[in-house]
Amino acid sequence: MVTENVKKFSSPVFPFTAIVGQEEMKLALQLNVIDPKIGGVMIMGDRGTGKSTTIRAIADLLPEIEVVKGDPFNSHKSDLDLMGNEVKQAIQNGESIETEFIKIPMVDLPLGATEDRVCGTIDIEKALTDGVKAFEPGLLAKANRGLLYVDEVNLLDDHLVDILLDSAASGWNTVEREGISVRHPARFVLVGSGNPEEGELRPQLLDRFGMHAEIRTVKDPLLRVKVVEERTSFDQTPQVWLDNYAEKQQELRDRIVAAQKLLPTIVLDYDLRIKISEVCSRLDVDGLRGDIVTNRAAKAHAAYHNRTKVTVDDISKIITLCLRHRLRKDPLETIDSGDKVSKVFKEVFEIED
């Protein structure tokens, strides 16, 4: 009953399928939802360009997930990698487990958050006196199997960004205090956003984000008027909007779910993999993360378009998103807009303008 009331009184979210423009950001978010192993997305752009609106909209669009009832980690009922220790032990002991369906968790990380708030804390006193691991879960536990959104990630303490990226990459969070260790699943899509005027992320941290989307303020007056009118109309009559877009939302939801199921069967030919690595090599990309992410994203893009084989077109649509932020060597340099990536891609794949 309580959850029903919460749903009834929670503020309406602008429909994802109604968002005008910003195709690059929308594509990056959808591909990360299809394959969270892409490694998240960093969205850099001007203030007031709909970054937060779009991220909340994709979280609202996604289908509900089945979780173990009352579990702080949103544990999966059968997948061991998405399951807390208590649930794991209950299953091993043959206990019956009650589940429920919840909306995909969308966790906002406040700028002033401490490490304890993010990772969780261990009650040392209780551990010493009662001999039990008293763990108070943090935001990473809440974000398991969902999205973790960090607005102004470029203003967040580097140490915290490091923790977030480590958890997003490994799918686990480990908390250690005074020789007591607790480990729990923390698999989420990490979405960071920021305004380049307020400073950049360090290159080492930037490289850890799977994709980097750049968004600009719309310059066309007609399009600006359309965006303003639609937002005003939504604020006045949200339910009408939600009803009008319900069918489109369901279509996209089904398409994403179908892509997630198709993903393991997608084939990426050896010669295309060679060419992707040649692009990375020519661009002087450090390490192999660029190659890995581009391969994953190309497969997710093929799955999104209901194909079982990756095409050159799939690669062309995602390679700039995956590589543009990996070219920077000097912190004083401005991020490459993607022209360089696009130019080398066309040379290697022998595509004429």
Residue pairs with C-beta under 8 A, 6 or more apart in sequence:
3 102
12 234
12 238
12 239
12 241
12 242
13 56
13 57
13 59
13 60
14 53
14 56
14 57
14 231
14 234
14 241
15 57
15 61
15 241
15 242
15 245
15 248
15 249
16 26
16 54
16 57
16 58
16 60
16 61
16 249
16 252
17 61
17 245
17 248
17 249
17 251
17 252
18 230
18 234
18 241
18 245
18 248
19 26
19 50
19 53
19 54
19 57
20 218
20 223
20 226
20 227
20 230
21 218
21 223
21 227
22 49
22 50
22 54
22 215
24 213
24 214
24 215
24 321
25 41
25 43
25 45
25 51
25 54
25 213
25 215
26 54
26 58
27 213
27 301
27 317
27 318
27 321
28 41
28 43
28 211
28 213
28 321
29 41
29 54
29 55
29 58
29 189
29 191
30 58
30 256
30 304
31 38
31 211
31 297
31 300
31 301
31 304
31 318
32 38
32 39
32 40
32 41
32 189
32 191
32 210
32 211
33 58
33 62
33 189
33 256
34 256
34 259
34 260
34 263
34 300
34 303
34 304
35 260
35 263
35 296
35 297
35 299
35 300
35 303
36 187
36 188
36 189
37 296
38 210
38 211
38 293
38 296
38 297
38 300
39 168
39 169
39 190
39 208
39 209
39 210
39 211
39 289
39 293
40 165
40 168
40 189
40 190
40 191
40 192
40 209
40 210
40 211
41 189
41 190
41 191
41 192
41 209
41 210
41 211
41 212
41 213
41 321
42 153
42 192
42 193
42 194
42 201
42 206
42 209
42 211
42 212
42 213
42 325
43 51
43 55
43 191
43 192
43 193
43 194
43 213
43 215
44 193
44 194
44 195
44 196
44 212
44 213
44 214
44 215
44 335
45 51
45 193
45 195
45 196
45 213
45 214
45 215
45 216
45 217
46 195
46 215
46 216
46 217
47 195
48 217
49 215
49 216
49 217
49 218
50 215
50 227
51 151
51 193
51 215
52 149
52 151
52 193
55 106
55 147
55 149
55 191
55 193
56 106
56 149
58 147
59 103
59 104
59 106
59 146
59 147
60 103
60 106
61 249
61 252
61 253
61 256
62 103
62 104
62 253
62 256
63 104
63 253
63 257
64 101
64 102
64 103
64 104
65 74
65 101
65 102
65 104
65 145
66 76
66 77
66 99
66 100
66 101
67 74
67 75
67 76
67 77
67 99
67 100
67 101
67 102
67 145
68 74
68 75
68 76
68 77
68 83
68 87
68 97
68 98
68 99
69 98
69 99
69 100
70 98
71 84
71 86
71 87
72 84
72 137
72 141
72 142
73 83
73 84
73 87
73 137
73 141
73 144
73 184
73 185
74 82
74 102
74 105
74 142
74 144
74 145
74 146
75 82
75 83
75 84
75 87
75 144
75 185
76 82
76 83
76 145
77 87
77 97
77 99
80 88
81 171
81 185
81 187
82 144
82 145
82 185
82 187
83 91
83 185
84 184
84 185
85 183
85 184
87 97
90 97
91 97
104 145
104 146
104 147
105 142
105 143
105 144
105 145
105 146
105 147
105 188
106 146
106 147
106 149
107 139
107 142
107 143
107 146
107 147
107 148
107 149
107 188
108 149
108 151
109 118
109 139
109 148
109 149
109 150
109 151
109 156
109 164
111 151
111 152
111 155
111 156
113 139
113 160
115 159
115 160
115 163
116 138
117 138
117 139
118 138
118 139
118 140
118 160
118 163
118 164
119 138
119 140
119 163
119 173
119 175
120 135
120 136
120 137
120 138
120 140
120 141
120 173
120 175
120 182
120 184
121 135
121 136
121 138
121 175
121 177
122 133
122 134
122 135
122 136
122 175
122 177
122 178
122 180
122 182
123 134
123 135
123 136
124 177
124 178
124 180
126 132
126 134
127 133
127 134
127 180
133 180
133 182
135 175
135 182
135 184
137 184
138 173
139 148
140 148
140 164
140 167
140 173
140 184
140 186
140 188
141 173
141 184
141 186
143 186
143 188
144 184
144 185
144 186
144 187
144 188
145 187
145 188
146 188
146 189
147 188
147 189
147 191
148 164
148 168
148 188
148 189
148 190
148 191
149 191
149 192
149 193
150 156
150 161
150 164
150 190
150 191
150 192
150 193
151 193
151 194
152 193
152 194
152 195
152 198
153 161
153 192
153 193
153 194
153 201
154 192
154 194
154 195
154 196
154 198
154 199
154 200
154 201
155 194
155 198
155 199
158 202
158 205
161 201
161 205
162 205
164 190
165 190
165 205
165 208
165 209
167 173
167 186
167 188
168 186
168 188
168 189
168 190
169 208
171 185
171 186
171 187
172 183
172 184
172 185
172 186
173 183
173 184
173 185
173 186
174 181
174 182
174 183
175 181
175 182
175 183
176 182
190 209
192 201
192 209
194 201
196 335
200 206
200 331
200 335
202 331
203 328
203 329
203 331
206 212
206 325
206 326
206 328
207 286
207 287
207 289
207 325
207 326
208 289
209 325
210 293
210 296
210 297
210 322
211 293
211 297
211 318
211 321
211 322
212 321
212 324
212 325
212 335
213 321
214 324
214 335
214 337
214 338
218 224
218 227
233 241
234 241
255 304
255 306
256 304
258 306
259 300
259 303
259 304
259 306
260 303
262 303
262 306
262 308
263 299
263 300
263 303
265 308
266 299
266 302
266 303
266 307
266 308
266 309
266 310
267 308
267 309
267 310
268 295
268 298
268 299
268 309
268 310
269 309
269 310
272 298
272 310
272 312
272 315
273 295
275 315
275 348
275 349
276 291
276 294
276 295
276 298
276 315
276 319
277 291
278 348
279 294
279 319
279 323
279 341
279 344
279 345
279 348
280 288
280 290
280 291
280 294
280 323
282 344
282 347
282 348
283 290
283 323
283 326
283 327
283 340
283 341
283 344
284 327
284 329
285 291
285 323
285 326
285 327
286 326
289 326
290 322
290 323
290 326
293 322
294 315
294 318
294 319
294 322
294 323
297 318
297 321
297 322
298 310
298 314
298 315
298 318
298 319
299 310
300 318
301 310
301 314
301 317
301 318
302 308
302 309
302 310
302 311
302 314
305 314
307 314
312 349
312 351
315 345
315 349
316 345
316 349
316 351
319 341
319 345
320 338
320 341
320 342
320 345
323 341
324 335
324 336
324 337
324 338
324 340
324 341
325 335
327 335
327 336
327 340
327 341
328 335
328 336
345 351
346 352
346 353
